Amino acid sequence: MAKLRVKDKVELGELIIKAAQDIGGARRQLVEDPIGTLSKFVDIPADREENGKIVKHTIIVHEDTRDVTHMVLPWKDDVDRAMDRIDEQTSVYPLEYRPGTPDYIDDSRFPRKAMFFRFGEYMFGRCKHG
């Protein structure tokens, strides 16, 4: 998966919540046009040429269900790097997969903004770069 730079995790998180709750058709819009919908909040990689062919970035939105588990395997390079540095890790959880924290948001004063941030962080927190 490509690492996507999120421009505004709070606004992205708000979109994710609206899509999950299907407010104003946000769910359908995100599923049907993820690039167009997310480009306001995320830097989408530019088209590139590879082996004489144009490669366009793709985003696929999987709608969650109670009876389906979505599993994304990490890249081999990420696992190899983590295994090579296993003696240097201070915890079992590899540094590459640690989510950020909204240090600049006071949860007690801005609980909704903090929640939006967390949803925005979670949405692309596991995306890796290529």
TORRO-777006 format. One record per atom (N, C-alpha, C): residue number from 1; residue in three letters; x, y, z. Coordinates in Angstrom, 2 decimals. Each point is the difference from the previous one (the first is absolute). Layout:
<nodes>
NUM	ALA	X	Y	Z
...
</nodes>
This chain:
<nodes>
1	MET	0.85	-1.18	0.00
1	MET	-0.85	1.18	0.00
1	MET	0.89	1.23	0.00
2	ALA	-0.45	1.01	-0.63
2	ALA	0.75	1.25	-0.07
2	ALA	-0.24	0.83	1.25
3	LYS	1.04	0.67	0.45
3	LYS	-0.16	0.92	1.12
3	LYS	-0.58	1.29	-0.54
4	LEU	-1.08	0.43	0.59
4	LEU	-0.64	1.23	-0.44
4	LEU	0.13	1.04	1.10
5	ARG	0.49	1.19	-0.37
5	ARG	0.12	1.07	0.98
5	ARG	-1.37	0.63	0.20
6	VAL	-0.43	-0.04	1.26
6	VAL	-1.29	0.58	0.34
6	VAL	0.21	1.47	0.34
7	LYS	-0.73	0.87	-0.67
7	LYS	0.12	1.45	0.21
7	LYS	-0.71	0.45	1.26
8	ASP	-1.13	-0.62	0.31
8	ASP	-0.79	0.41	1.17
8	ASP	-0.72	-1.22	0.56
9	LYS	0.57	-0.58	1.06
9	LYS	-0.57	-1.21	0.59
9	LYS	-1.33	0.28	0.69
10	VAL	-0.19	1.20	0.48
10	VAL	-1.27	0.33	0.65
10	VAL	-1.12	0.01	-1.04
11	GLU	0.20	0.71	-1.10
11	GLU	-1.01	0.05	-1.06
11	GLU	-0.21	-1.37	-0.63
12	LEU	1.08	-0.76	-0.19
12	LEU	-0.12	-1.35	-0.53
12	LEU	-0.82	-0.87	0.95
13	GLY	0.28	0.09	1.28
13	GLY	-0.75	-0.77	0.99
13	GLY	-1.47	0.34	-0.01
14	GLU	-0.31	1.28	-0.15
14	GLU	-1.41	0.41	-0.07
14	GLU	-0.67	-0.62	-1.23
15	LEU	0.71	-0.01	-1.14
15	LEU	-0.54	-0.64	-1.20
15	LEU	-0.24	-1.49	0.24
16	ILE	0.93	-0.68	0.64
16	ILE	-0.13	-1.44	0.25
16	ILE	-1.23	-0.27	0.87
17	ILE	-0.20	0.83	1.00
17	ILE	-1.17	-0.17	0.87
17	ILE	-1.29	0.24	-0.78
18	LYS	-0.02	1.05	-0.83
18	LYS	-1.18	0.27	-0.82
18	LYS	-0.27	-1.16	-0.97
19	ALA	1.06	-0.55	-0.60
19	ALA	-0.16	-1.12	-0.92
19	ALA	-0.51	-1.24	0.74
20	ALA	0.56	-0.27	1.17
20	ALA	-0.44	-1.16	0.78
20	ALA	-1.46	0.13	0.39
21	GLN	-0.43	1.22	0.34
21	GLN	-1.39	0.24	0.40
21	GLN	-0.89	0.30	-1.20
22	ASP	0.59	0.07	-1.18
22	ASP	-0.68	0.31	-1.25
22	ASP	-0.79	1.30	0.08
23	ILE	0.66	1.02	0.46
23	ILE	-0.59	1.33	0.09
23	ILE	0.18	0.71	-1.34
24	GLY	-1.11	0.44	-0.57
24	GLY	0.05	0.77	-1.25
24	GLY	0.58	-0.76	-1.18
25	GLY	-0.12	-1.31	-0.01
25	GLY	0.52	-0.79	-1.11
25	GLY	1.51	-0.16	0.00
26	ALA	0.65	0.30	1.13
26	ALA	1.46	-0.05	0.07
26	ALA	0.55	-1.41	-0.24
27	ARG	-0.73	-1.01	0.45
27	ARG	0.46	-1.38	-0.19
27	ARG	0.10	-0.34	-1.49
28	ARG	-1.07	0.23	-0.73
28	ARG	-0.02	-0.32	-1.43
28	ARG	1.07	0.79	-0.75
29	GLN	0.12	1.28	0.33
29	GLN	0.99	0.85	-0.66
29	GLN	1.41	-0.54	0.22
30	LEU	0.32	-0.38	1.24
30	LEU	1.34	-0.52	0.31
30	LEU	0.25	-1.33	-0.71
31	VAL	-0.98	-0.89	0.00
31	VAL	0.16	-1.31	-0.63
31	VAL	0.11	0.13	-1.52
32	GLU	-0.82	0.86	-0.61
32	GLU	-0.03	0.12	-1.45
32	GLU	1.12	0.87	-0.57
33	ASP	0.45	1.00	0.75
33	ASP	1.05	0.90	-0.49
33	ASP	1.01	0.29	1.12
34	PRO	0.75	-1.02	0.42
34	PRO	0.93	0.23	1.10
34	PRO	1.09	1.02	-0.31
35	ILE	0.55	-0.01	-1.19
35	ILE	1.06	0.96	-0.35
35	ILE	-0.54	1.42	0.06
36	GLY	-1.13	0.24	-0.64
36	GLY	-0.58	1.34	-0.01
36	GLY	-0.40	0.47	1.38
37	THR	-0.56	-0.91	0.78
37	THR	-0.45	0.35	1.34
37	THR	1.17	0.25	0.94
38	LEU	1.00	-0.87	-0.05
38	LEU	1.11	0.08	0.94
38	LEU	1.07	1.02	-0.39
39	SER	0.03	0.43	-1.26
39	SER	1.05	0.91	-0.45
39	SER	-0.04	1.35	0.73
40	LYS	-1.12	0.31	0.64
40	LYS	-0.07	1.24	0.79
40	LYS	0.80	-0.11	1.30
41	PHE	0.20	-1.25	0.45
41	PHE	0.61	-0.23	1.30
41	PHE	1.34	-0.72	-0.08
42	VAL	0.28	-0.64	-1.16
42	VAL	1.16	-0.86	-0.15
42	VAL	0.73	0.34	-1.30
43	ASP	1.33	0.00	0.03
43	ASP	0.77	0.18	-1.23
43	ASP	-0.04	-1.31	-0.79
44	ILE	-0.58	0.04	-1.18
44	ILE	-0.09	-1.18	-0.86
44	ILE	1.23	-0.03	-0.89
45	PRO	0.72	-1.12	-0.05
45	PRO	1.20	-0.07	-0.85
45	PRO	-0.33	0.28	-1.46
46	ALA	0.91	0.69	-0.66
46	ALA	-0.17	0.33	-1.42
46	ALA	0.16	-1.26	-0.85
47	ASP	-0.60	0.03	-1.18
47	ASP	0.19	-1.09	-0.94
47	ASP	1.49	-0.11	-0.31
48	ARG	0.44	-1.22	-0.27
48	ARG	1.41	-0.21	-0.36
48	ARG	0.08	-1.01	-1.13
49	GLU	1.11	0.02	-0.70
49	GLU	0.20	-0.95	-1.08
49	GLU	0.90	-1.12	0.50
50	GLU	-0.40	-1.23	-0.28
50	GLU	0.79	-1.16	0.40
50	GLU	-0.08	-1.03	-1.12
51	ASN	1.15	-0.35	-0.54
51	ASN	0.07	-0.96	-1.11
51	ASN	-0.87	0.43	-1.18
52	GLY	0.01	1.30	-0.29
52	GLY	-0.75	0.52	-1.14
52	GLY	-1.49	0.13	0.22
53	LYS	-0.48	-0.23	1.21
53	LYS	-1.43	0.11	0.30
53	LYS	-0.22	1.04	1.09
54	ILE	-1.13	0.69	-0.10
54	ILE	-0.38	0.97	1.02
54	ILE	-0.63	-0.75	1.18
55	VAL	0.53	0.26	1.19
55	VAL	-0.53	-0.62	1.22
55	VAL	-0.71	1.09	0.79
56	LYS	-1.28	-0.20	0.25
56	LYS	-0.80	0.94	0.77
56	LYS	-0.18	-0.56	1.41
57	HIS	0.02	0.87	0.98
57	HIS	-0.23	-0.44	1.37
57	HIS	-1.48	-0.38	0.16
58	THR	-0.25	-1.03	0.75
58	THR	-1.35	-0.49	0.23
58	THR	-0.27	-0.07	1.49
59	ILE	-1.19	0.38	0.39
59	ILE	-0.46	-0.19	1.38
59	ILE	-1.29	-0.81	-0.08
60	ILE	-0.04	-1.07	0.77
60	ILE	-1.20	-0.83	0.07
60	ILE	-0.53	0.10	1.42
61	VAL	-1.24	0.37	0.13
61	VAL	-0.63	0.10	1.32
61	VAL	-0.78	-1.29	0.23
62	HIS	0.35	-0.70	1.06
62	HIS	-0.71	-1.22	0.38
62	HIS	-0.99	0.35	1.10
63	GLU	-1.25	-0.27	-0.25
63	GLU	-1.00	0.22	1.04
63	GLU	0.07	-1.18	0.97
64	ASP	0.04	0.31	1.28
64	ASP	0.14	-1.02	1.02
64	ASP	-1.34	-0.68	0.25
65	THR	0.06	-1.24	0.36
65	THR	-1.19	-0.74	0.41
65	THR	0.36	-0.80	1.24
66	ARG	-1.01	-0.44	0.70
66	ARG	0.24	-0.78	1.22
66	ARG	0.55	-1.38	-0.29
67	ASP	-0.30	-0.55	-1.16
67	ASP	0.36	-1.37	-0.29
67	ASP	1.18	-0.15	-0.96
68	VAL	0.68	1.10	-0.26
68	VAL	1.16	-0.05	-0.88
68	VAL	1.17	0.66	0.72
69	THR	1.15	-0.65	-0.04
69	THR	1.21	0.57	0.58
69	THR	0.93	0.39	-1.14
70	HIS	0.43	1.25	-0.01
70	HIS	0.93	0.48	-1.02
70	HIS	1.41	-0.09	0.59
71	MET	0.88	-0.66	-0.70
71	MET	1.37	-0.15	0.49
71	MET	0.94	0.52	-1.07
72	VAL	0.90	0.86	0.39
72	VAL	0.99	0.53	-0.93
72	VAL	1.37	-0.44	0.48
73	LEU	0.67	-0.79	-0.81
73	LEU	1.34	-0.45	0.37
73	LEU	0.99	1.15	-0.17
74	PRO	0.95	0.12	0.91
74	PRO	1.02	1.04	-0.16
74	PRO	0.94	-0.35	-1.15
75	TRP	0.68	1.02	-0.49
75	TRP	0.99	-0.21	-1.05
75	TRP	1.15	-0.82	0.56
76	LYS	0.57	-0.85	-0.83
76	LYS	1.14	-0.83	0.38
76	LYS	1.14	0.88	0.51
77	ASP	0.27	1.12	-0.69
77	ASP	1.10	0.89	0.42
77	ASP	-0.22	0.52	1.42
78	ASP	-1.25	0.32	0.36
78	ASP	-0.30	0.48	1.35
78	ASP	0.28	-1.07	1.04
79	VAL	-0.42	-1.22	-0.32
79	VAL	0.22	-1.11	0.93
79	VAL	1.49	-0.30	0.11
80	ASP	0.70	-0.04	-1.13
80	ASP	1.44	-0.25	0.02
80	ASP	0.73	1.04	0.85
81	ARG	-0.37	1.29	-0.19
81	ARG	0.65	1.08	0.75
81	ARG	-0.29	-0.14	1.50
82	ALA	-1.25	-0.31	0.34
82	ALA	-0.37	-0.17	1.41
82	ALA	0.74	-1.19	0.62
83	MET	0.12	-1.09	-0.76
83	MET	0.70	-1.17	0.52
83	MET	1.49	0.28	0.16
84	ASP	0.59	0.74	-0.94
84	ASP	1.42	0.35	0.09
84	ASP	0.28	0.87	1.22
85	ARG	-0.97	0.82	0.39
85	ARG	0.17	0.93	1.12
85	ARG	-0.68	-0.49	1.27
86	ILE	-0.35	-1.27	0.05
86	ILE	-0.80	-0.50	1.12
86	ILE	0.70	0.23	1.35
87	ASP	1.31	-0.09	0.02
87	ASP	0.73	0.20	1.26
87	ASP	0.02	1.46	0.43
88	GLU	-0.26	0.92	-0.95
88	GLU	0.01	1.43	0.31
88	GLU	-1.38	0.52	0.41
89	GLN	-1.05	-0.78	-0.25
89	GLN	-1.35	0.44	0.31
89	GLN	-0.19	0.09	1.52
90	THR	-0.70	1.02	0.43
90	THR	-0.27	0.16	1.43
90	THR	-1.34	-0.62	0.38
91	SER	-0.76	-0.45	-1.00
91	SER	-1.24	-0.70	0.27
91	SER	-0.24	-0.99	-1.13
92	VAL	-0.99	-0.83	0.15
92	VAL	-0.30	-1.01	-1.00
92	VAL	-0.59	0.64	-1.25
93	TYR	-0.71	1.10	0.16
93	TYR	-0.70	0.65	-1.11
93	TYR	0.99	0.78	-0.84
94	PRO	0.19	-0.34	-1.29
94	PRO	0.98	0.72	-0.83
94	PRO	-0.32	1.50	-0.09
95	LEU	1.02	0.80	0.01
95	LEU	-0.16	1.45	-0.04
95	LEU	-0.79	0.46	-1.22
96	GLU	0.13	-0.72	-1.12
96	GLU	-0.70	0.40	-1.22
96	GLU	-1.51	-0.03	0.15
97	TYR	-0.49	-0.78	0.94
97	TYR	-1.44	-0.19	0.14
97	TYR	-0.60	0.74	1.19
98	ARG	0.80	0.82	0.66
98	ARG	-0.54	0.75	1.13
98	ARG	-0.79	1.20	-0.50
99	PRO	-1.22	0.16	0.49
99	PRO	-0.77	1.18	-0.42
99	PRO	0.54	1.25	0.67
100	GLY	-0.23	1.13	-0.62
100	GLY	0.37	1.27	0.61
100	GLY	-1.00	0.37	1.08
101	THR	0.30	1.03	0.72
101	THR	-0.93	0.45	1.03
101	THR	-0.34	1.46	-0.23
102	PRO	-1.21	0.40	0.32
102	PRO	-0.39	1.40	-0.21
102	PRO	0.47	0.87	1.16
103	ASP	1.32	0.17	0.15
103	ASP	0.57	0.76	1.12
103	ASP	-0.50	1.44	0.04
104	TYR	-0.33	0.55	-1.17
104	TYR	-0.41	1.39	-0.05
104	TYR	-1.49	0.19	0.25
105	ILE	-0.72	-1.09	0.22
105	ILE	-1.44	0.10	0.24
105	ILE	-0.28	-0.37	1.45
106	ASP	-0.63	0.88	0.72
106	ASP	-0.40	-0.25	1.39
106	ASP	-1.31	-0.79	-0.01
107	ASP	0.09	-1.29	0.33
107	ASP	-1.19	-0.87	-0.03
107	ASP	-1.14	0.52	0.87
108	SER	0.34	0.60	1.11
108	SER	-1.05	0.46	0.91
108	SER	-0.72	1.24	-0.53
109	ARG	0.72	0.85	-0.75
109	ARG	-0.62	1.21	-0.54
109	ARG	-0.61	-0.23	-1.38
110	PHE	0.60	-0.90	-0.78
110	PHE	-0.44	-0.23	-1.38
110	PHE	-0.18	-1.49	-0.26
111	PRO	-0.94	-0.65	0.69
111	PRO	-0.14	-1.45	-0.16
111	PRO	-0.37	-0.44	-1.42
112	ARG	-0.84	0.76	-0.69
112	ARG	-0.37	-0.37	-1.36
112	ARG	1.19	0.13	-0.95
113	LYS	0.75	1.08	0.14
113	LYS	1.17	0.21	-0.85
113	LYS	1.03	-1.11	0.23
114	ALA	0.19	-0.39	1.26
114	ALA	0.93	-1.08	0.32
114	ALA	-0.48	-1.33	-0.61
115	MET	-1.29	-0.24	0.06
115	MET	-0.54	-1.23	-0.58
115	MET	0.16	0.02	-1.52
116	PHE	-0.27	1.14	-0.63
116	PHE	0.18	0.10	-1.45
116	PHE	1.47	-0.29	-0.36
117	PHE	0.93	0.56	0.77
117	PHE	1.43	-0.23	-0.24
117	PHE	0.30	-1.50	0.05
118	ARG	-0.51	-0.66	1.03
118	ARG	0.29	-1.43	0.15
118	ARG	-0.53	-0.82	-1.17
119	PHE	-1.19	0.35	-0.47
119	PHE	-0.54	-0.71	-1.17
119	PHE	0.84	0.30	-1.23
120	GLY	0.44	1.25	-0.16
120	GLY	0.87	0.35	-1.12
120	GLY	1.34	-0.69	0.08
121	GLU	0.55	-0.10	1.19
121	GLU	1.28	-0.69	0.23
121	GLU	-0.15	-1.48	-0.33
122	TYR	-1.07	-0.59	0.47
122	TYR	-0.22	-1.42	-0.20
122	TYR	-0.19	-0.33	-1.48
123	MET	-0.70	0.88	-0.70
123	MET	-0.32	-0.29	-1.40
123	MET	1.22	-0.29	-0.84
124	PHE	1.04	0.77	0.13
124	PHE	1.21	-0.22	-0.79
124	PHE	1.21	-0.34	0.85
125	GLY	-0.22	-0.27	1.26
125	GLY	1.12	-0.32	0.89
125	GLY	0.74	-1.26	-0.38
126	ARG	-0.65	-0.95	-0.66
126	ARG	0.65	-1.25	-0.38
126	ARG	0.47	0.00	-1.44
127	CYS	-0.25	1.05	-0.76
127	CYS	0.44	0.03	-1.38
127	CYS	1.52	0.12	-0.04
128	LYS	0.63	-0.81	-0.81
128	LYS	1.45	0.03	-0.11
128	LYS	0.38	0.64	-1.34
129	HIS	1.25	0.43	-0.09
129	HIS	0.42	0.69	-1.22
129	HIS	0.74	-0.93	-0.94
130	GLY	-0.07	0.37	-1.27
130	GLY	0.67	-0.82	-1.02
130	GLY	1.04	0.80	-0.75
</nodes>
